[in-house]
Amino acid sequence: MLNRTQLEAFMETIFKEKRIELPEDIELDDVVEAFCQYLNDDIDEWLKLEFSNFFLMNSGEGNIDWNWIRENINAL
């Protein structure tokens, strides 16, 4: 799901800003991959929660409020 190239560029920028140097025995690619896995776990849970909030919480009765969703689509 995550763009590893963008994440690597982001991490390089943050490391530079915060003056963080990787140990010699740790490759940036490995850190990026480990961080991607860490984020993917959180993103999956966040998406499930947001899906439920978007489709079910707005109806108040457990039914999807398609009119509310139409309003959101039309507001785009």
VEXDREN-2710 file (C-alpha; in Angstrom, 1 decimal):
% VEXDREN-2710
k/r/px/py/pz
1/MET/0.0/0.0/0.0
2/LEU/2.8/2.4/0.8
3/ASN/5.1/3.9/-1.8
4/ARG/8.5/2.7/-0.5
5/THR/10.4/5.2/-2.7
6/GLN/8.4/8.2/-1.2
7/LEU/8.8/6.7/2.3
8/GLU/12.6/6.4/1.8
9/ALA/12.9/10.0/0.6
10/PHE/10.8/11.1/3.6
11/MET/12.9/9.1/6.0
12/GLU/16.1/10.5/4.5
13/THR/14.8/14.0/5.0
14/ILE/13.8/13.4/8.6
15/PHE/17.1/11.7/9.4
16/LYS/18.9/14.7/8.0
17/GLU/16.8/17.2/9.8
18/LYS/17.1/15.4/13.1
19/ARG/20.8/14.5/12.5
20/ILE/20.1/10.8/12.8
21/GLU/22.8/8.5/11.4
22/LEU/22.1/4.9/10.7
23/PRO/24.5/2.4/12.2
24/GLU/26.9/0.9/9.7
25/ASP/25.3/-2.5/10.0
26/ILE/21.8/-1.3/9.1
27/GLU/20.8/-0.5/5.6
28/LEU/18.3/2.2/4.8
29/ASP/16.3/-0.2/2.6
30/ASP/15.9/-2.5/5.6
31/VAL/14.7/0.3/7.8
32/VAL/12.2/1.4/5.2
33/GLU/10.9/-2.1/4.8
34/ALA/10.5/-2.6/8.6
35/PHE/8.8/0.8/8.9
36/CYS/6.5/-0.1/6.0
37/GLN/5.4/-3.3/7.8
38/TYR/4.9/-1.4/11.0
39/LEU/2.8/1.2/9.3
40/ASN/0.8/-1.3/7.2
41/ASP/-0.4/-3.0/10.4
42/ASP/-1.6/0.3/11.8
43/ILE/-3.1/1.4/8.4
44/ASP/-5.2/-1.8/8.1
45/GLU/-6.7/-1.3/11.6
46/TRP/-7.3/2.4/10.9
47/LEU/-9.0/1.7/7.5
48/LYS/-11.3/-0.8/9.2
49/LEU/-12.3/1.7/11.8
50/GLU/-12.8/4.5/9.3
51/PHE/-14.8/2.2/7.0
52/SER/-17.1/1.4/9.8
53/ASN/-17.4/5.1/10.8
54/PHE/-18.1/6.2/7.3
55/PHE/-20.7/3.6/6.3
56/LEU/-22.4/2.6/9.6
57/MET/-21.9/5.2/12.3
58/ASN/-23.6/8.0/10.4
59/SER/-27.0/6.2/10.3
60/GLY/-27.4/5.8/14.0
61/GLU/-29.2/2.5/13.6
62/GLY/-26.6/0.3/12.0
63/ASN/-27.9/0.8/8.5
64/ILE/-26.0/2.7/5.9
65/ASP/-27.2/6.2/5.3
66/TRP/-26.8/6.4/1.6
67/ASN/-28.2/10.0/1.6
68/TRP/-25.4/11.1/3.8
69/ILE/-22.9/9.4/1.5
70/ARG/-24.5/11.1/-1.5
71/GLU/-24.1/14.4/0.2
72/ASN/-20.4/13.7/0.8
73/ILE/-20.0/12.6/-2.9
74/ASN/-21.7/15.7/-4.1
75/ALA/-19.6/17.9/-1.9
76/LEU/-16.4/16.8/-3.8
END
